Amino acid sequence: MRIMDVLGVRARVPDNEVVVILGERDGARVVPIVIGPREGAAIASAQAGLVPPRPQTHDLFVNTLTALGRTVAEARIVDLIDGTFHAELVLDNAVVVDSRASDAIALAVRAGCDVLCADHVVEAAGVLLEDDAEAEVDEEEAVEQFKEFLESITPEDFEE
């Protein structure tokens, strides 16, 4: 397993896909994971330190664990099957809970714990960053771009 940093959330144009970008802490690869816009908003808002007036779902989960005397020790991206990332949460008492990758990342950001990624997942989905300065992933820029994306969507965008 490799420790990953949550570098940010971006809206990918022209597909309007939302992507969370994980970067190797001690490496040069990033792992982009396509997620839903709501999950992207949950990750970006937590990274930006925004506190909603009422707890959102991920906040509720962390608050519930805290009330039960537990914490999220780490989030693990454990597999990539047919283009879908699989994850799990590890609680401080070693209990492992199956999770979607986006939810695991959103909870890890709130809990302040590490996000780990299995070696074979980094090998399969990792992308090497180019050396030039323009290729660097800027977390603040990513959060700002996502905020702009959130301001431009409407409830109708979620209708089928």
N, C-alpha and C positions, 0 to 999 in steps of 0.2 A: 504494500500500500504506500502511496505517495501523498504527502501533505500538499493540499492545494489551497490557494488563496482565491476568494471570490473577488474577481477583478471588476465585475460590474454586470449590468444588464443593458442590452442594446436592442433596438428595433431594427431589424434587417430589411432594407428596402431592395427590391420592389415587392418582395413577397409578403411584407408586413408580418414577418415572423419575429417573435421575441426570443432572444438568446441570452442565457446567462453564461458568462465566460469564467472558467476556472483556470488558474495558472499554476504551474508547478512552482512550489516555493523554492526549491533548489534545482531548477531546470529551466529550459527555454521553451517548453511546450505549453500550449493552452488547449483546453478541452471546451469547445462550444457545445452547449446543450439547448436545443429548441424547447421552449416551455410556453405555457399559456400566458396571455396578457395579465391575468389576475395574479398568477404566481410571480410573474416578473415585477408587478407592482408591489407585491409583498416583500420581495427581496430588496428591491431598490429603495423602498420607503424605510426599511430597517437599516440599510446601509447609510442612508441619509440622516438617520437618527430621528425620523418623524414619528411622533407618538400620536396615534389616533385618539379622539375623545372617548371612544369605547373600544375595547379589545377586539381585534380582528381574529380570525380563526387560528392563525399561527401563534398569536399572543395568548389566546385562550388556552391552547395546548401547553405552552411553556408555563403559564400561570397555574394550570391544573397540576402539572408535574411538580411544581414548586410547593403547592398546597399539600401534595401527597409526600413531600420530603424527598423528591427525586429531581435529578437534573439530566439534561442531555449531555453526555460525555463527548460524543463525536458523531458525525454523520459520515457514512461511507457510501461511495458510488461503487457498487460491487460487480455490476455486469452490464453488458450491452448486448441485447438480444433483438434481432430483427429491427435495428434502428432505435430501440427503446432502452433508455438508461434505467437500471434498477438500483435501488438504494436501500439502506437500512439505517436506523438510528440505534445507537448504543447508549443505554442509560448508565448512570453512575453505579448501578448495582449489577452491571454486565448483562442485563436483559436486552435482547435484540428485537427491534420492531421493524417489520417490512415497511417500506415507504417508497413513494415516488421520489425521483431525484429532486424535482423542484421543491417539494415540501421539505425534504431533508435539508436542503440548502437554506431555505427560508427559516427553518427552526434553528439551524446552526448559527446563522447570522444573529438571531435574537438571543440565543443562549451563549454566544461568545465562544463556541467550541470549534475545534478543527473539523475541516472537511477533508476526508481522505478519498483517494481514488485508486482502485485496483490497478496494478501494473499493466495487466492485459487490456484494460479499458483505455488507459493513457496511450498504449501502443496502437490500439485500433482507431481511436478517435482524436488523438492529440495532433496538433498542428504546430510546427516549428514557427516561432516568431522570427521575422527578418531582423537583421542587425541594425537597419537604419532607424533613425529616431521616429519617423512617421509610423512605423509598425508597432510602436509601444502602445500598450493598452492603458488608457488613462481612466482611472476609476471615477474621478469627478466628472469628466466629460461624459462617460457612459451614463452616470446617474442623471446628469442634466439632459442628455438626449432622451432618456426614458421619461423624464418629467414632461418634456415637450410632447412626446408621443401620447402620454396619458391625457394631456390637455386637449389633444386633437380627437380623441375617440369619444363616441357617444354610446348610450345604451343600445341603440339600434345595431351597432357593430357586433353585438354578441347574439343577435337573433340568427336563427338558422333559416 
